[in-house]
Amino acid sequence: MKRLLFAIVLLASFGLLLLWAAGAELHSPMFADQQRNWTGSEFRVVMGGAAQDEDRLRIGAVGDDRTALQSIALNGVDAMENPILRYNFAQFPHTLELSLVFRRVGDEDVTVVSLPWPRDGNSWFDLGTVPEWNGRITELAFAEYPTPQVVPPMQGFKPFTLVGASLSSRSWQGDLSALLTDWTGQWPWSQRSVHALGRDTDTPRAQSLVLCLLLAVGLVLIWSFAILKVRGAGLLRLGVLALFVGWLLLDLQWHSGLRWRHSATEVLYSEFSWPDRELHSADRDIVETAHELKLALRDLPGNTRVLVHSASSFTVLRLIYHLLPMNVGVLAQAKATAPDEPLSDGSVVVFYDIAGWRYDPQKRMMEGDGLRLPGEIIHRRDRLIVLKLGRGT
């Protein structure tokens, strides 16, 4: 009898935990009271090319910036009353990223929200977690594009199908489905993808799976102590077992994401040899710039300090990586660690893809970002400027 009571109480506790994690309200209905459904063919192509396939929309080409965009006009849908988004795509490539774009009444600009990668079938997202999801919505759109900094823009696209989408009111089904998509949905590689416990994106998310598993372990121990009267070493063994099961679930979830990301990498690079893969990387322009710099600086001493400066931290880090094994570093870091000390004569500063810097040939001075660097430009091309520092720096 105690075991049956323990099972019932534990299952009820797990159910309440899931409802809390999903942000569901106890008085919400099991299924949505109102729902607005659209088939893929009802969406208008804004960017790219597509053709109707019965009630679906088959996207076969991208537009400007290698982006496809499908939109539907809405008659002022109340955002707060319809926070649950369902989207359905078929054959969506691993190499593309998906975002939701929406416009509110009175807004000139649109809001963009990254969505979990859509498997074949329905995926769900709770827009109620997005601060901008309020007022009345006049336009809803999906944007698809090669994953930035990961997928080469020229290689990322393959045809896919928009099956349909919907907005609905809150319900247990919608909230729990959004929670399931949040916990099991896949996200592209990012700098946060090196561990299993963190989040991969800044997109608003449901409660953390790690936190919920820890709470589940705590519930198992509490009810074992209170109902089954487990004490001492037995309770310790049960806690260790529950933690092991929780960690195993986390590891399986992380492994699933790793396999999905590996699939995207395999699609991009499996047909190329190791040397050719560098030429087909997402930062091919940075690779070519690094090769150009190595040629331009080949006559300088091997220990010459090379400092890189760019508007993007990603660009700085990737350019440094491709310039190795040169004596290379970050200009901003060098000035931050020793702001009052001049940079060494003969050092080289590489300015790449950055605005706001101006060179005065008469004063032999490069100025920008509050810095003044005397020297001589020894190489220049489009977005690339190479300055060799002179005396007095």
Phi, psi and chi 1 to 4 in degrees:
 res  aa     phi    psi   chi1   chi2   chi3   chi4
   1 MET       -  -41.0 -174.2   63.2 -177.0      -
   2 LYS   -63.8  -38.8  -74.0 -175.1  177.5 -179.2
   3 ARG   -65.7  -39.1  -67.5 -176.5  176.8 -179.5
   4 LEU   -65.3  -44.2  178.0   60.1      -      -
   5 LEU   -62.2  -40.3  177.9   61.3      -      -
   6 PHE   -61.2  -44.6  171.2   78.3      -      -
   7 ALA   -63.4  -42.8      -      -      -      -
   8 ILE   -65.6  -47.1  -66.7  174.2      -      -
   9 VAL   -64.6  -40.8  172.0      -      -      -
  10 LEU   -65.6  -43.3 -170.2   61.9      -      -
  11 LEU   -64.0  -40.8  -72.6  175.9      -      -
  12 ALA   -63.8  -39.8      -      -      -      -
  13 SER   -65.2  -42.2  -59.9      -      -      -
  14 PHE   -62.8  -38.9  -76.2  173.3      -      -
  15 GLY   -62.5  -45.3      -      -      -      -
  16 LEU   -64.2  -36.6  -68.6  174.1      -      -
  17 LEU   -62.9  -42.4  177.4   61.5      -      -
  18 LEU   -64.8  -41.1  -72.8  174.7      -      -
  19 LEU   -64.4  -39.2  -69.6  176.2      -      -
  20 TRP   -65.4  -43.9  169.3   78.5      -      -
  21 ALA   -63.3  -34.1      -      -      -      -
  22 ALA   -82.2   -7.5      -      -      -      -
  23 GLY    73.5   20.0      -      -      -      -
  24 ALA   -78.6  150.4      -      -      -      -
  25 GLU  -103.0  142.4  -61.1  175.7   -6.3      -
  26 LEU   -62.2  -30.8  -66.5  178.7      -      -
  27 HIS   -85.7    0.2   63.4  -92.7      -      -
  28 SER   -68.8  149.1  -65.7      -      -      -
  29 PRO   -72.0  163.3   27.0  -34.5      -      -
  30 MET   -65.3  -41.5 -179.4   66.5   69.1      -
  31 PHE  -121.6  157.4  -57.8  100.0      -      -
  32 ALA   -63.0  137.2      -      -      -      -
  33 ASP   -74.2  -35.3  -70.4  -26.9      -      -
  34 GLN  -134.3  144.7   58.3 -177.6   12.7      -
  35 GLN  -151.1  134.6 -171.7  169.0    0.6      -
  36 ARG  -113.2  116.7  -60.4  169.6 -177.5  -92.3
  37 ASN  -110.5  141.3  -62.5  -64.8      -      -
  38 TRP  -134.1  134.6  -57.3  -78.9      -      -
  39 THR   -80.5  162.9   62.1      -      -      -
  40 GLY   -60.6  -34.4      -      -      -      -
  41 SER   -69.5  -14.6   59.4      -      -      -
  42 GLU   -80.3  -11.9  -66.4 -178.9   75.1      -
  43 PHE   -82.0  143.3  -78.5   78.1      -      -
  44 ARG   -97.4  136.0  175.0  177.7   61.0   91.1
  45 VAL   -79.5  119.1  176.6      -      -      -
  46 VAL   -98.3  -41.8  179.5      -      -      -
  47 MET  -133.7  139.2  -60.7  174.1   64.0      -
  48 GLY    94.0 -167.7      -      -      -      -
  49 GLY  -131.0  143.9      -      -      -      -
  50 ALA  -154.3  163.1      -      -      -      -
  51 ALA  -139.2  144.3      -      -      -      -
  52 GLN   -73.2  137.1  -69.3 -171.4    4.6      -
  53 ASP  -126.6   87.8 -179.3    9.7      -      -
  54 GLU    58.5 -117.1  -63.6 -178.4   -8.2      -
  55 ASP   -97.7   13.6   59.6  -11.1      -      -
  56 ARG  -109.0  168.7  -59.2 -176.7  174.2 -165.0
  57 LEU  -123.0  116.9 -170.2   66.1      -      -
  58 ARG   -95.5  110.9 -179.5   68.6  174.4  171.7
  59 ILE   -88.4  119.3  -68.3   88.6      -      -
  60 GLY  -116.7   -3.9      -      -      -      -
  61 ALA  -156.8  155.9      -      -      -      -
  62 VAL  -103.3  167.8  -67.8      -      -      -
  63 GLY  -112.0 -138.6      -      -      -      -
  64 ASP   -61.3  144.5  -63.4  -21.6      -      -
  65 ASP    57.8   26.6  -62.1  -34.2      -      -
  66 ARG    58.8   35.5  -58.7  -72.3  168.5  179.9
  67 THR  -118.5  140.0  -61.1      -      -      -
  68 ALA  -110.4  143.1      -      -      -      -
  69 LEU  -143.9  126.7 -178.1   68.7      -      -
  70 GLN  -121.6  133.6  -50.0   83.8   44.7      -
  71 SER  -131.7  154.5  172.0      -      -      -
  72 ILE  -138.2  135.0 -170.5  167.7      -      -
  73 ALA   -82.8  137.2      -      -      -      -
  74 LEU  -117.6  151.9  -53.9 -178.8      -      -
  75 ASN   -93.8   60.3 -171.5   23.5      -      -
  76 GLY    63.3   53.1      -      -      -      -
  77 VAL   -66.6  132.5  172.4      -      -      -
  78 ASP   -69.8  115.3 -170.1  -37.7      -      -
  79 ALA   -64.5  -46.0      -      -      -      -
  80 MET   -65.8  -27.9  -58.8  -55.9  -67.0      -
  81 GLU   -84.5  -11.5  -67.0  -64.9  -34.2      -
  82 ASN  -136.8   69.0  -62.7  -88.3      -      -
  83 PRO   -90.1  -10.6   33.3  -33.2      -      -
  84 ILE   -97.4  115.6  -57.0  -60.6      -      -
  85 LEU   -97.7  131.0  170.0   70.9      -      -
  86 ARG  -116.1  130.6  175.6 -171.2   60.3   83.2
  87 TYR  -133.0  145.6   53.1  100.2      -      -
  88 ASN  -136.8  115.2 -170.1  -24.0      -      -
  89 PHE  -122.8  156.0  -74.0   81.5      -      -
  90 ALA  -125.4  140.1      -      -      -      -
  91 GLN    58.0   37.3  -60.1  174.0  -32.6      -
  92 PHE   -73.5  125.6 -162.8   84.1      -      -
  93 PRO   -66.6  147.4  -17.1   29.9      -      -
  94 HIS   -65.6  -20.2  -73.6   75.2      -      -
  95 THR   -88.8   -1.9   51.4      -      -      -
  96 LEU  -108.0  151.9  -66.8 -175.0      -      -
  97 GLU  -109.6  147.7 -170.7  168.4  -19.2      -
  98 LEU  -116.4  133.6  176.1   67.1      -      -
  99 SER  -131.5  149.2  -72.0      -      -      -
 100 LEU   -96.8  135.0  177.3   74.8      -      -
 101 VAL  -121.1  129.8 -176.9      -      -      -
 102 PHE  -141.4  155.5   63.5   87.2      -      -
 103 ARG  -127.0  138.5 -170.2 -169.9  -53.2  -87.1
 104 ARG  -103.0  159.3  -61.7  177.5  -62.8 -174.2
 105 VAL   -59.8  129.2  171.4      -      -      -
 106 GLY    89.1   -6.9      -      -      -      -
 107 ASP   -98.4  133.5  -73.5   -4.5      -      -
 108 GLU   -82.4  -37.8  -64.9 -177.3    1.0      -
 109 ASP   -88.7  159.8  -64.3  -28.6      -      -
 110 VAL  -102.6  163.3  -62.4      -      -      -
 111 THR  -110.0  136.7  -60.1      -      -      -
 112 VAL  -117.8  131.4 -178.8      -      -      -
 113 VAL  -129.3  123.9  179.8      -      -      -
 114 SER   -70.1  138.5  -65.2      -      -      -
 115 LEU  -115.5  153.6  -64.0  175.6      -      -
 116 PRO   -59.2  146.5  -22.1   32.6      -      -
 117 TRP   -57.0  132.0 -176.7   81.8      -      -
 118 PRO   -85.8  118.1   29.2  -31.0      -      -
 119 ARG   -71.6  168.1  -62.2 -175.4  177.2   92.0
 120 ASP   -63.3  127.7  -73.3   -9.0      -      -
 121 GLY   108.8 -169.6      -      -      -      -
 122 ASN   -79.8  137.6  -69.8  -35.2      -      -
 123 SER  -124.0  154.6  -61.9      -      -      -
 124 TRP  -130.8  152.1  -55.5   73.8      -      -
 125 PHE  -149.1  136.3 -170.8   83.1      -      -
 126 ASP   -90.4  100.0 -177.7    4.5      -      -
 127 LEU   -72.1  -11.6  -69.9  167.7      -      -
 128 GLY   -64.6  -17.7      -      -      -      -
 129 THR   -82.6   -9.1   60.1      -      -      -
 130 VAL   -91.1  118.6  179.0      -      -      -
 131 PRO   -56.6  -32.8  -23.6   33.3      -      -
 132 GLU   -78.1   -8.7  -66.5   81.4    5.2      -
 133 TRP   -81.3   83.7 -173.5 -103.3      -      -
 134 ASN  -155.5  173.7   56.0   65.6      -      -
 135 GLY    72.9 -146.5      -      -      -      -
 136 ARG  -117.1  136.6  -66.5 -163.6  170.8  -87.4
 137 ILE   -98.7  126.5  -50.7  -59.3      -      -
 138 THR  -105.6  -15.5   59.0      -      -      -
 139 GLU  -152.0  140.3 -174.9  178.7    7.9      -
 140 LEU  -132.6  136.0 -161.9   71.6      -      -
 141 ALA  -148.9  158.0      -      -      -      -
 142 PHE  -115.9  134.0  -68.2  105.9      -      -
 143 ALA  -119.0  134.1      -      -      -      -
 144 GLU  -126.3  134.7  -55.4   87.6   15.7      -
 145 TYR  -157.9  155.9   44.7   88.5      -      -
 146 PRO   -59.4  138.4  -22.8   32.9      -      -
 147 THR   -56.9  120.0  -55.7      -      -      -
 148 PRO   -59.1  140.2  -23.0   33.6      -      -
 149 GLN    66.9    2.9  -56.5  175.9   -5.2      -
 150 VAL  -123.1  -45.0  175.3      -      -      -
 151 VAL  -108.2  128.9  177.2      -      -      -
 152 PRO   -59.8  127.4  -21.1   31.7      -      -
 153 PRO   -55.0  -33.0  -24.9   34.3      -      -
 154 MET   -77.7  -14.3  -58.6  -63.8  -68.1      -
 155 GLN  -109.9  -13.1  -65.4  179.3 -120.7      -
 156 GLY   -73.4  -25.8      -      -      -      -
 157 PHE   -87.7  138.1 -180.0   79.8      -      -
 158 LYS  -141.8  147.6  -71.3 -174.6  177.7 -179.2
 159 PRO   -58.8  147.5  -23.9   34.4      -      -
 160 PHE  -149.8  176.1   59.9   92.3      -      -
 161 THR  -127.9  131.6  -59.5      -      -      -
 162 LEU   -91.1  111.6  171.3   56.0      -      -
 163 VAL   -83.2  -45.1  179.2      -      -      -
 164 GLY   172.6  176.2      -      -      -      -
 165 ALA  -156.4  165.4      -      -      -      -
 166 SER  -157.1  157.1   70.9      -      -      -
 167 LEU  -120.9  137.8  -71.2  173.8      -      -
 168 SER  -142.6  164.4   61.7      -      -      -
 169 SER   -75.9  170.4   58.3      -      -      -
 170 ARG   -68.7  142.2  -72.7 -152.4  173.4  -84.6
 171 SER  -159.1  163.5   65.0      -      -      -
 172 TRP   -62.6  -39.9  -75.0   13.2      -      -
 173 GLN   -61.6  -47.8 -179.3 -158.4   30.5      -
 174 GLY   -65.4  -44.8      -      -      -      -
 175 ASP   -65.0  -43.5  -72.1  -31.8      -      -
 176 LEU   -70.4  -34.0  -68.3  173.9      -      -
 177 SER   -66.9  -40.0  -63.6      -      -      -
 178 ALA   -64.7  -37.9      -      -      -      -
 179 LEU   -63.9  -42.7  178.6   66.4      -      -
 180 LEU   -63.6  -43.0  179.9   62.8      -      -
 181 THR   -63.3  -39.6  -60.9      -      -      -
 182 ASP   -63.2  -42.7 -177.4  -84.9      -      -
 183 TRP   -77.2  -32.0  -77.4   -5.7      -      -
 184 THR  -109.2   -9.3   62.0      -      -      -
 185 GLY   -67.2  154.2      -      -      -      -
 186 GLN  -103.4  145.7  -53.2  -60.8  -15.7      -
 187 TRP  -127.0  150.0  -62.0   87.9      -      -
 188 PRO   -65.9  167.7  -17.6   30.0      -      -
 189 TRP   -56.9  141.8  -77.5  108.4      -      -
 190 SER  -148.6  175.8   71.8      -      -      -
 191 GLN   -67.1  -12.7  -66.9 -179.1  -12.5      -
 192 ARG   -92.5    0.7  -55.6  179.4 -174.2 -178.6
 193 SER   -85.7   10.7  -56.8      -      -      -
 194 VAL   -87.0   -1.9  -64.9      -      -      -
 195 HIS  -141.4  168.0   50.0   74.7      -      -
 196 ALA   -94.0  -11.3      -      -      -      -
 197 LEU   -97.7  -23.0  -57.5 -177.7      -      -
 198 GLY   -90.3  179.6      -      -      -      -
 199 ARG   -96.4  148.0  -64.1  -64.4 -179.6   92.8
 200 ASP   -91.5   -6.6  -64.4  -70.7      -      -
 201 THR  -150.3  160.0  175.1      -      -      -
 202 ASP   -86.9   -3.5  -70.3  -32.9      -      -
 203 THR   -57.8  133.7  -63.6      -      -      -
 204 PRO   -54.1  137.2  -26.3   35.1      -      -
 205 ARG  -130.5  169.3  -55.5  -79.9  -64.4  -85.2
 206 ALA   -75.4 -177.3      -      -      -      -
 207 GLN   -60.7  146.3  -65.6  -67.3  -21.2      -
 208 SER   -63.7  138.5  166.3      -      -      -
 209 LEU   -63.5  -35.6  176.3   59.6      -      -
 210 VAL   -60.7  -47.8  177.8      -      -      -
 211 LEU   -61.5  -44.1  173.6   61.6      -      -
 212 CYS   -66.6  -36.4  -69.0      -      -      -
 213 LEU   -67.3  -38.0  -75.3  174.8      -      -
 214 LEU   -63.9  -41.7  -73.9  174.8      -      -
 215 LEU   -65.3  -36.4  -67.5  175.9      -      -
 216 ALA   -64.0  -41.2      -      -      -      -
 217 VAL   -62.0  -42.2  170.0      -      -      -
 218 GLY   -61.8  -39.5      -      -      -      -
 219 LEU   -64.2  -40.5  -71.2  172.2      -      -
 220 VAL   -59.1  -44.2  170.0      -      -      -
 221 LEU   -69.4  -40.9  -64.5  178.8      -      -
 222 ILE   -62.6  -49.5  -70.3  172.3      -      -
 223 TRP   -72.3  -28.4  -65.4  126.9      -      -
 224 SER   -66.0  -39.9  -62.7      -      -      -
 225 PHE   -69.3  -42.4 -178.3   87.2      -      -
 226 ALA   -80.3  -36.9      -      -      -      -
 227 ILE  -102.6  -47.4  -61.9  177.2      -      -
 228 LEU   -86.3   -6.9  -61.8 -178.7      -      -
 229 LYS    58.9   34.9  -52.2  -59.9 -178.1 -176.8
 230 VAL   -74.6  133.4  179.6      -      -      -
 231 ARG  -135.4  164.9  -59.7  -70.7 -170.9  -85.7
 232 GLY    56.6 -130.2      -      -      -      -
 233 ALA   -62.8  -32.9      -      -      -      -
 234 GLY   -63.0  -42.3      -      -      -      -
 235 LEU   -67.4  -35.9 -169.6   63.0      -      -
 236 LEU   -65.7  -44.8  177.7   60.9      -      -
 237 ARG   -62.2  -39.9  -73.1 -166.6  -63.6  -90.7
 238 LEU   -64.4  -40.7 -178.3   61.8      -      -
 239 GLY   -63.7  -42.6      -      -      -      -
 240 VAL   -63.4  -41.6  171.3      -      -      -
 241 LEU   -65.1  -42.4  177.4   61.6      -      -
 242 ALA   -65.0  -40.7      -      -      -      -
 243 LEU   -63.7  -39.3  -76.1  172.6      -      -
 244 PHE   -62.8  -44.5  173.3   77.8      -      -
 245 VAL   -63.4  -42.4  172.3      -      -      -
 246 GLY   -62.3  -44.7      -      -      -      -
 247 TRP   -64.4  -36.5 -175.5  -98.3      -      -
 248 LEU   -62.8  -42.1 -179.3   61.9      -      -
 249 LEU   -63.0  -42.2  -69.0  174.4      -      -
 250 LEU   -62.1  -41.0  -83.0  178.9      -      -
 251 ASP   -67.1  -38.6 -161.3   56.6      -      -
 252 LEU   -65.2  -39.4  -70.5  173.9      -      -
 253 GLN   -65.0  -42.5 -168.2  -92.9   -9.9      -
 254 TRP   -64.7  -41.0  177.5   81.1      -      -
 255 HIS   -64.7  -36.6 -174.3  -98.0      -      -
 256 SER   -61.1  -43.4  172.8      -      -      -
 257 GLY   -65.1  -37.6      -      -      -      -
 258 LEU   -64.4  -41.9 -176.9   62.8      -      -
 259 ARG   -64.1  -39.9  -71.1 -172.4   58.4 -173.2
 260 TRP   -64.3  -44.4  177.4   84.6      -      -
 261 ARG   -65.8  -37.0  -69.4  168.5  176.2  139.8
 262 HIS   -63.6  -35.8  174.6   73.0      -      -
 263 SER   -61.1  -41.2  -62.1      -      -      -
 264 ALA   -64.4  -42.2      -      -      -      -
 265 THR   -64.1  -39.1  -55.5      -      -      -
 266 GLU   -64.9  -40.6 -166.9  173.1   31.4      -
 267 VAL   -60.6  -38.5  168.1      -      -      -
 268 LEU   -77.9  -40.6  -70.0  171.6      -      -
 269 TYR  -121.5   -4.5  -59.2  114.1      -      -
 270 SER   -62.4  -29.4   60.5      -      -      -
 271 GLU   -85.5   -4.1   61.4 -178.0  -76.4      -
 272 PHE  -107.6  150.6  -58.2  113.8      -      -
 273 SER   -74.4  169.0   63.3      -      -      -
 274 TRP   -59.3  -45.5  -82.7  105.0      -      -
 275 PRO   -63.4  -35.2  -22.5   33.9      -      -
 276 ASP   -74.4  -23.9  -71.7  -19.6      -      -
 277 ARG   -62.9  -34.1  -69.4  179.5 -175.2 -177.8
 278 GLU   -63.3  -33.4 -174.3  178.8   73.5      -
 279 LEU   -76.5  -13.5  -60.3  177.2      -      -
 280 HIS  -113.6   19.6  -67.1   83.1      -      -
 281 SER   -78.0  167.2   62.8      -      -      -
 282 ALA   -67.9  -23.4      -      -      -      -
 283 ASP  -108.3   44.6   57.7   -8.1      -      -
 284 ARG   -57.8  -37.5 -178.7  175.5  178.1  177.4
 285 ASP   -63.2  -36.0   55.7  -23.1      -      -
 286 ILE   -70.4  -38.3  -60.1  178.0      -      -
 287 VAL   -60.8  -46.1  174.0      -      -      -
 288 GLU   -65.1  -36.9  -66.7  173.4  -11.8      -
 289 THR   -64.9  -40.5  -60.7      -      -      -
 290 ALA   -62.9  -42.1      -      -      -      -
 291 HIS   -63.5  -40.8  -70.9  166.6      -      -
 292 GLU   -62.0  -41.7  178.9 -178.0  -14.7      -
 293 LEU   -65.9  -40.5  -76.3  168.8      -      -
 294 LYS   -61.6  -37.0  -72.2 -178.7  177.8 -179.5
 295 LEU   -70.6  -41.4  -71.7  174.6      -      -
 296 ALA   -67.4  -28.9      -      -      -      -
 297 LEU  -104.8   10.7  -55.6  178.0      -      -
 298 ARG   -64.3  -24.2   65.6 -175.3 -177.8  -83.5
 299 ASP   -88.0   -5.9  -65.7  -29.9      -      -
 300 LEU   -79.6  156.8  -64.2  178.4      -      -
 301 PRO   -55.7  147.8  -25.0   33.7      -      -
 302 GLY   -63.4  -24.6      -      -      -      -
 303 ASN   -95.7   12.2   62.0  -14.0      -      -
 304 THR   -59.9  130.4  -60.8      -      -      -
 305 ARG   -76.2  126.6 -175.4   61.2  167.1  162.8
 306 VAL  -117.4  119.1  178.5      -      -      -
 307 LEU  -111.2  132.6  -61.2  172.1      -      -
 308 VAL  -106.6  139.8  177.7      -      -      -
 309 HIS  -139.2  131.6 -167.2   49.1      -      -
 310 SER  -154.7  164.0  179.1      -      -      -
 311 ALA   -71.7  -23.1      -      -      -      -
 312 SER  -111.4  129.6  165.8      -      -      -
 313 SER   -65.2  -33.7   57.9      -      -      -
 314 PHE   -60.4  -45.9  171.4   81.5      -      -
 315 THR   -61.9  -42.1  -58.8      -      -      -
 316 VAL   -59.8  -49.6  170.0      -      -      -
 317 LEU   -66.4  -40.2  -65.0  175.7      -      -
 318 ARG   -69.4  -38.4  -67.5  -60.6  -67.3  171.5
 319 LEU   -66.0  -40.3 -169.1   52.8      -      -
 320 ILE   -60.5  -43.4  -72.1  175.2      -      -
 321 TYR   -59.2  -45.4  171.6   79.7      -      -
 322 HIS   -75.7  -17.6  -69.1  -59.6      -      -
 323 LEU   -85.8  -15.7  -73.9  174.1      -      -
 324 LEU   -58.2  145.4  -67.7  173.0      -      -
 325 PRO   -93.8   26.9   34.9  -35.6      -      -
 326 MET   -62.8  161.6  -62.4  175.3   69.2      -
 327 ASN   -79.9   79.8 -177.3   15.5      -      -
 328 VAL  -115.1  147.7   63.1      -      -      -
 329 GLY  -154.0 -170.2      -      -      -      -
 330 VAL  -106.7  126.9 -178.2      -      -      -
 331 LEU   -59.8  -47.7  173.7   64.2      -      -
 332 ALA   -59.9  -38.2      -      -      -      -
 333 GLN   -70.3  -38.9 -175.9  177.3   11.4      -
 334 ALA   -63.1  -40.6      -      -      -      -
 335 LYS   -76.0  -29.7  -64.7  -58.0  -66.3 -177.1
 336 ALA   -71.1  -37.1      -      -      -      -
 337 THR   -76.4  -27.9   54.0      -      -      -
 338 ALA  -142.3   72.2      -      -      -      -
 339 PRO   -65.0  -26.9   23.2  -33.3      -      -
 340 ASP   -96.4   -5.6  -61.9  -33.4      -      -
 341 GLU   -95.5  133.6  -64.7 -176.6   11.8      -
 342 PRO   -71.0  150.9   26.5  -34.0      -      -
 343 LEU   -73.3  152.3  -60.8  173.6      -      -
 344 SER   -67.4  140.5  -58.4      -      -      -
 345 ASP   -59.7  141.5  -71.4  -12.4      -      -
 346 GLY    89.4  -11.7      -      -      -      -
 347 SER   -66.7  156.7  -62.2      -      -      -
 348 VAL  -119.1  133.1  170.9      -      -      -
 349 VAL  -113.4  126.1 -179.3      -      -      -
 350 VAL  -103.2  118.6  175.5      -      -      -
 351 PHE  -104.0  119.6  -60.4   90.5      -      -
 352 TYR  -132.3  124.1  178.9   68.4      -      -
 353 ASP    52.8   54.5 -165.5   20.0      -      -
 354 ILE  -140.8  136.0 -174.3  168.1      -      -
 355 ALA  -100.8  165.7      -      -      -      -
 356 GLY    94.8   -4.2      -      -      -      -
 357 TRP  -101.6  139.6  -77.1   80.1      -      -
 358 ARG  -135.3  137.2 -178.3  177.8   60.3   86.5
 359 TYR  -108.7  127.7 -178.4   71.7      -      -
 360 ASP  -101.9  106.3 -172.2  -25.6      -      -
 361 PRO   -66.0  -28.0   21.6  -31.1      -      -
 362 GLN   -71.0  -43.9  -65.8 -177.8  -13.7      -
 363 LYS   -85.7   -8.9  -62.3 -179.6  179.8  178.8
 364 ARG    52.1   53.0  -62.0  179.7   67.7 -110.0
 365 MET  -134.2  129.8 -172.8   73.6   66.6      -
 366 MET  -102.8  125.3 -167.9   77.2  168.1      -
 367 GLU  -127.1  142.1  -62.4  179.7  -21.8      -
 368 GLY   165.0  154.8      -      -      -      -
 369 ASP    52.8   31.4  -66.4  -16.6      -      -
 370 GLY    78.4    8.5      -      -      -      -
 371 LEU  -113.4  151.3  -61.8  176.8      -      -
 372 ARG  -129.5  117.1  -58.0  175.8   76.6 -113.6
 373 LEU  -121.2  106.8  -57.1  175.2      -      -
 374 PRO   -72.7  142.6  -12.7   27.9      -      -
 375 GLY   164.9 -168.7      -      -      -      -
 376 GLU  -127.8  134.1  179.1 -176.2   -1.2      -
 377 ILE   -74.1  122.2  -68.4  179.5      -      -
 378 ILE  -107.3   -9.9   59.9  174.3      -      -
 379 HIS  -158.2  138.5 -175.7   77.0      -      -
 380 ARG  -151.7  135.0 -172.3  168.2 -164.6  163.3
 381 ARG  -164.0  116.7 -168.7  -95.7  -52.7  162.5
 382 ASP    50.2 -110.1  -64.7  -25.4      -      -
 383 ARG   -90.0    5.7  -59.2  177.1  -64.3  168.6
 384 LEU  -113.3  128.6  175.1   64.9      -      -
 385 ILE  -132.1  131.6  -60.9  175.8      -      -
 386 VAL  -117.5  119.9 -178.3      -      -      -
 387 LEU  -112.4  124.9  179.6   74.4      -      -
 388 LYS   -96.5  120.0 -176.4  177.5 -179.6 -178.8
 389 LEU   -69.2  138.6  -60.4  179.6      -      -
 390 GLY  -104.0 -169.0      -      -      -      -
 391 ARG   -70.5  153.9  -66.6 -162.1  173.7  -85.6
 392 GLY    90.3    3.1      -      -      -      -
 393 THR   -81.8      -   54.8      -      -      -
